[in-house]
Amino acid sequence: MLESLFRRLVTRGSGEESDPSGDDVRTDGGTVTKTATESTGGSQRSWRESEFVRSLPFWLPPALLMGLFVYGAIGWNAVISLTEWEGFGSPDYGNLDFSMYARMLADPTFVAAARNTVVLLVAFTVVSLVVGLLVAILVDRGIRFENTLRTVYLLPMSLSFVVTAIFWAWMYNPEFGLINVVLRGVGLGFLANDWISDPSTKLAAVIFALMWQFSGYCMVVYLAGLRAIPSDQFEAARIDGASTLRMYWRVIIPQLRASTMSAAVVLMVFALKAFDFLYVMFGDTPGPSTDILATMMFREAFSSSNWAYGAAIATVLFGLALVVIGPYLYVQYQRGDL
Amino acid sequence: MSTDTEGLSVSRVALYAVLVAMALFYLAPLETGLMTAIKTQDAFFSSTPFVPPFGDGFTLQPWYEAWAQMQGPLTDFSGALYNSAFVAIPATVLSGLIGSVAAYGLTNLNWRGQAGVLMLFVAGMFVPYQSVLVPLTRFWTIVGLQNYLAGVPFLAQRVGLIELIVTHTAYGIPICTILFRSYYASFDQSMLEAARIDGATFTRIYQRIIFPLSKPMFAVVLIYQFTQVWNDFLFALVLVSSPTSEVATIALNKLQGSMVQQYNVQMAAAFVAALPTLLVYVLFGDQFAEGVAGET
């Protein structure tokens, strides 16, 4: 759209020789420079290039700073993962091979951590999306105190994982924690459990707590999606005699695909790096039932000084993140959102 | 007819009941934490967790203890809360400003590589920090910031915190840029065109038009980014080693490890650490929600 705007301006400038506005567009500070006058010839390309050059000081330094820290570090990490770097001292870049990746495949801890990561990623994403969608549908039904309720639902998102992990460790306390107290109170005492010590419930307990923290976010995303659907669609479905449930399933939810996708990307990427919560609750060794790649990476690199091995696990994590965000970026690009 | 409205009101009541139940679900851990934080050790081991304390079960002692561990006297400028503020405020302002400038440079022009550059910014939001941690620590070791700061004791004692400011700024740029860009893209282009025709330069348009109009988005970005930086744990864990440079999240985790059975102090400390973000959230919830939604 901008391009056509520029083109229009340029053609106007070159068409009417004495039109000052045509020249002014191409100048700095309103003075007509020689180059500007020359480009009046209508070379649309050089015009755009000068615009490109003038915008460089704005976006290039930030891009370089970000690029150095984000992409430079990712590349460096990949190189470190090919060394044998351990303990004190610096990495030896002379001898690069894939031995750390071979070690990974033979390491049962890695296999368990990878499996837990996938379980966490899928279960956490699905549960948070479902809860968020249900709450959004309810909030969207023209209720009172909508703002207050929304504020309450999103509140956990504003808290640090260190804070929420401490809250939930107390909630899950086998004797005095709220979960078991409530279960006993409603006669379901036989379900009471030592949720975060029992290997069979540990991961589920973590997923539940993270769902508590993130479903409000899903609600916000879905609510925006629901509000974007024209209200006559709700009406039409109702007149057709579709029951409310069927209406949502057939008409509304399919239109929330974009919301689902963007929320799912955020949730899945978060699940890959969900470190803080587990570290605060369990330390750097959550045990085979709850260990994920993010905690294993930290343990290998920063607790055991197996820097190269940690870097290799980190590269795998980055690869997984790429698998998640690649399709998302592609769709964004196709839709012209970039 | 009457059954109809009755049916309607019954479903309305059910709707509100579910919504309130959900609200209780989201509030329960906080409410339980708050009640536990004002109970004596005996009281919270003998009472229902979410019930307020009564009689001599009530105490504010956990808060004094938590405050002493998390911050200490307000004159102690190496308290954990001060350290968090020392990192979060500059990092937030810097990444906000840089993001705004970068977004402007990436909005008002049209060249072929733009989508590629933007894609790098968007992907930058989603990079798992684990995949940069090892080089990041290596980078700061090689830079050796303390050598440059030796002449300024106030800063030299806070080397780790300064490293955190730079790191958070760099990793905050992608989200800030994306938020600002979507905002700038919604601007009326004819207004900018008019300014251009009047001979305003690229820089001038930013200073005179874009920046002043950015205020609402600055509120969103600064609030969101402040919360992110304040709540961060991982970068602080690997970059800060000096015990006098602990930020609030690190101090809180340490306290939790050393006061295993004292849940009341743990809960009070959790609230102390969360206080600034809770305050920001209560005051600016709408802006925070917008920032959160902008991540998509």
HADDOCK unambig.tbl for C-alpha pairs under 7 A between the chains (distance, minus, plus):
assign (segid A and resid 2 and name CA) (segid B and resid 109 and name CA) 6.94 0.50 0.50
assign (segid A and resid 2 and name CA) (segid B and resid 110 and name CA) 6.72 0.50 0.50
assign (segid A and resid 3 and name CA) (segid B and resid 110 and name CA) 6.11 0.50 0.50
assign (segid A and resid 21 and name CA) (segid B and resid 197 and name CA) 5.50 0.50 0.50
assign (segid A and resid 24 and name CA) (segid B and resid 197 and name CA) 6.14 0.50 0.50
assign (segid A and resid 24 and name CA) (segid B and resid 199 and name CA) 5.20 0.50 0.50
assign (segid A and resid 25 and name CA) (segid B and resid 196 and name CA) 5.73 0.50 0.50
assign (segid A and resid 25 and name CA) (segid B and resid 197 and name CA) 5.44 0.50 0.50
assign (segid A and resid 25 and name CA) (segid B and resid 199 and name CA) 6.14 0.50 0.50
assign (segid A and resid 28 and name CA) (segid B and resid 201 and name CA) 5.30 0.50 0.50
assign (segid A and resid 29 and name CA) (segid B and resid 199 and name CA) 6.09 0.50 0.50
assign (segid A and resid 29 and name CA) (segid B and resid 200 and name CA) 6.08 0.50 0.50
assign (segid A and resid 29 and name CA) (segid B and resid 201 and name CA) 5.65 0.50 0.50
assign (segid A and resid 30 and name CA) (segid B and resid 199 and name CA) 4.59 0.50 0.50
assign (segid A and resid 30 and name CA) (segid B and resid 200 and name CA) 6.84 0.50 0.50
assign (segid A and resid 51 and name CA) (segid B and resid 109 and name CA) 6.61 0.50 0.50
assign (segid A and resid 52 and name CA) (segid B and resid 109 and name CA) 6.74 0.50 0.50
assign (segid A and resid 52 and name CA) (segid B and resid 111 and name CA) 6.77 0.50 0.50
assign (segid A and resid 55 and name CA) (segid B and resid 105 and name CA) 4.92 0.50 0.50
assign (segid A and resid 56 and name CA) (segid B and resid 105 and name CA) 6.90 0.50 0.50
assign (segid A and resid 58 and name CA) (segid B and resid 101 and name CA) 5.58 0.50 0.50
assign (segid A and resid 58 and name CA) (segid B and resid 102 and name CA) 5.23 0.50 0.50
assign (segid A and resid 58 and name CA) (segid B and resid 105 and name CA) 4.91 0.50 0.50
assign (segid A and resid 59 and name CA) (segid B and resid 101 and name CA) 6.73 0.50 0.50
assign (segid A and resid 59 and name CA) (segid B and resid 102 and name CA) 4.00 0.50 0.50
assign (segid A and resid 59 and name CA) (segid B and resid 103 and name CA) 6.98 0.50 0.50
assign (segid A and resid 59 and name CA) (segid B and resid 105 and name CA) 5.06 0.50 0.50
assign (segid A and resid 59 and name CA) (segid B and resid 106 and name CA) 6.44 0.50 0.50
assign (segid A and resid 62 and name CA) (segid B and resid 98 and name CA) 6.33 0.50 0.50
assign (segid A and resid 62 and name CA) (segid B and resid 102 and name CA) 6.23 0.50 0.50
assign (segid A and resid 65 and name CA) (segid B and resid 170 and name CA) 6.12 0.50 0.50
assign (segid A and resid 66 and name CA) (segid B and resid 170 and name CA) 5.01 0.50 0.50
assign (segid A and resid 66 and name CA) (segid B and resid 171 and name CA) 6.46 0.50 0.50
assign (segid A and resid 66 and name CA) (segid B and resid 173 and name CA) 6.55 0.50 0.50
assign (segid A and resid 69 and name CA) (segid B and resid 170 and name CA) 6.48 0.50 0.50
assign (segid A and resid 70 and name CA) (segid B and resid 124 and name CA) 6.59 0.50 0.50
assign (segid A and resid 73 and name CA) (segid B and resid 132 and name CA) 5.24 0.50 0.50
assign (segid A and resid 73 and name CA) (segid B and resid 135 and name CA) 5.67 0.50 0.50
assign (segid A and resid 73 and name CA) (segid B and resid 136 and name CA) 6.69 0.50 0.50
assign (segid A and resid 74 and name CA) (segid B and resid 131 and name CA) 6.13 0.50 0.50
assign (segid A and resid 74 and name CA) (segid B and resid 132 and name CA) 5.52 0.50 0.50
assign (segid A and resid 76 and name CA) (segid B and resid 135 and name CA) 6.20 0.50 0.50
assign (segid A and resid 77 and name CA) (segid B and resid 131 and name CA) 6.80 0.50 0.50
assign (segid A and resid 77 and name CA) (segid B and resid 132 and name CA) 6.32 0.50 0.50
assign (segid A and resid 77 and name CA) (segid B and resid 134 and name CA) 6.63 0.50 0.50
assign (segid A and resid 77 and name CA) (segid B and resid 135 and name CA) 5.67 0.50 0.50
assign (segid A and resid 138 and name CA) (segid B and resid 15 and name CA) 6.99 0.50 0.50
assign (segid A and resid 149 and name CA) (segid B and resid 23 and name CA) 6.70 0.50 0.50
assign (segid A and resid 151 and name CA) (segid B and resid 285 and name CA) 6.50 0.50 0.50
assign (segid A and resid 152 and name CA) (segid B and resid 23 and name CA) 6.19 0.50 0.50
assign (segid A and resid 152 and name CA) (segid B and resid 26 and name CA) 6.91 0.50 0.50
assign (segid A and resid 153 and name CA) (segid B and resid 23 and name CA) 6.27 0.50 0.50
assign (segid A and resid 153 and name CA) (segid B and resid 26 and name CA) 6.03 0.50 0.50
assign (segid A and resid 158 and name CA) (segid B and resid 227 and name CA) 6.65 0.50 0.50
assign (segid A and resid 158 and name CA) (segid B and resid 277 and name CA) 6.44 0.50 0.50
assign (segid A and resid 158 and name CA) (segid B and resid 278 and name CA) 6.87 0.50 0.50
assign (segid A and resid 158 and name CA) (segid B and resid 281 and name CA) 6.67 0.50 0.50
assign (segid A and resid 159 and name CA) (segid B and resid 231 and name CA) 6.83 0.50 0.50
assign (segid A and resid 159 and name CA) (segid B and resid 274 and name CA) 6.40 0.50 0.50
assign (segid A and resid 159 and name CA) (segid B and resid 277 and name CA) 6.91 0.50 0.50
assign (segid A and resid 160 and name CA) (segid B and resid 231 and name CA) 4.41 0.50 0.50
assign (segid A and resid 160 and name CA) (segid B and resid 232 and name CA) 6.94 0.50 0.50
assign (segid A and resid 162 and name CA) (segid B and resid 249 and name CA) 6.23 0.50 0.50
assign (segid A and resid 162 and name CA) (segid B and resid 253 and name CA) 6.63 0.50 0.50
assign (segid A and resid 163 and name CA) (segid B and resid 270 and name CA) 5.18 0.50 0.50
assign (segid A and resid 163 and name CA) (segid B and resid 274 and name CA) 6.95 0.50 0.50
assign (segid A and resid 167 and name CA) (segid B and resid 29 and name CA) 5.89 0.50 0.50
assign (segid A and resid 167 and name CA) (segid B and resid 33 and name CA) 6.28 0.50 0.50
assign (segid A and resid 167 and name CA) (segid B and resid 267 and name CA) 6.94 0.50 0.50
assign (segid A and resid 168 and name CA) (segid B and resid 29 and name CA) 6.81 0.50 0.50
assign (segid A and resid 171 and name CA) (segid B and resid 29 and name CA) 6.71 0.50 0.50
assign (segid A and resid 176 and name CA) (segid B and resid 45 and name CA) 6.59 0.50 0.50
assign (segid A and resid 176 and name CA) (segid B and resid 49 and name CA) 6.91 0.50 0.50
assign (segid A and resid 177 and name CA) (segid B and resid 49 and name CA) 6.75 0.50 0.50
assign (segid A and resid 178 and name CA) (segid B and resid 49 and name CA) 5.88 0.50 0.50
assign (segid A and resid 212 and name CA) (segid B and resid 26 and name CA) 6.65 0.50 0.50
assign (segid A and resid 220 and name CA) (segid B and resid 293 and name CA) 6.74 0.50 0.50
assign (segid A and resid 221 and name CA) (segid B and resid 293 and name CA) 5.98 0.50 0.50
assign (segid A and resid 262 and name CA) (segid B and resid 296 and name CA) 5.23 0.50 0.50
assign (segid A and resid 263 and name CA) (segid B and resid 296 and name CA) 6.57 0.50 0.50
assign (segid A and resid 269 and name CA) (segid B and resid 126 and name CA) 6.37 0.50 0.50
assign (segid A and resid 272 and name CA) (segid B and resid 128 and name CA) 7.00 0.50 0.50
assign (segid A and resid 273 and name CA) (segid B and resid 128 and name CA) 5.53 0.50 0.50
assign (segid A and resid 273 and name CA) (segid B and resid 130 and name CA) 6.91 0.50 0.50
assign (segid A and resid 276 and name CA) (segid B and resid 233 and name CA) 6.39 0.50 0.50
assign (segid A and resid 276 and name CA) (segid B and resid 234 and name CA) 6.60 0.50 0.50
assign (segid A and resid 280 and name CA) (segid B and resid 253 and name CA) 6.25 0.50 0.50
assign (segid A and resid 294 and name CA) (segid B and resid 130 and name CA) 6.50 0.50 0.50
assign (segid A and resid 307 and name CA) (segid B and resid 134 and name CA) 6.90 0.50 0.50
assign (segid A and resid 311 and name CA) (segid B and resid 134 and name CA) 6.45 0.50 0.50
assign (segid A and resid 314 and name CA) (segid B and resid 130 and name CA) 5.65 0.50 0.50
assign (segid A and resid 314 and name CA) (segid B and resid 131 and name CA) 4.36 0.50 0.50
assign (segid A and resid 315 and name CA) (segid B and resid 131 and name CA) 5.87 0.50 0.50
assign (segid A and resid 317 and name CA) (segid B and resid 131 and name CA) 6.73 0.50 0.50
assign (segid A and resid 318 and name CA) (segid B and resid 127 and name CA) 6.88 0.50 0.50
assign (segid A and resid 318 and name CA) (segid B and resid 128 and name CA) 6.43 0.50 0.50
assign (segid A and resid 318 and name CA) (segid B and resid 131 and name CA) 5.88 0.50 0.50
assign (segid A and resid 321 and name CA) (segid B and resid 127 and name CA) 6.88 0.50 0.50
assign (segid A and resid 338 and name CA) (segid B and resid 115 and name CA) 5.35 0.50 0.50
assign (segid A and resid 338 and name CA) (segid B and resid 118 and name CA) 6.34 0.50 0.50
assign (segid A and resid 338 and name CA) (segid B and resid 119 and name CA) 6.99 0.50 0.50
